[in-house]
Amino acid sequence: MGPKGEGPFFEEELMKGLLDKIGIPIHCSECGHQTRKPIRWVQSNQELICSGCKISIDLGTNEDTRVLKKLHNALDRIDMSSRN
């Protein structure tokens, strides 16, 4: 068993914590207002109401969140290939 703070369990817990703490900017395409939301929040929600103009932002089609989802999918593929 390695020293405390090493190994797959530690890495998984670290990633879970980062998903709750790291905020990504989401820009409204109507008014340009920017809202920061934690990555995990973005992953588990489909829309955001803009606090600037009150329109619904579809997180599935928003450019900011599409980039995040592409990155997440790429990281999943890397993780799966490293386990094989």
Secondary structure, 3 states (H helix, E strand, C coil): CCCCCCCHHHHHHHHHHHHHHCEEEEECCCCCCEEEEEHHHHHHCCEEECCCCCCEEECCCCHHHHHHHHHHHHHHHHHHHHHC
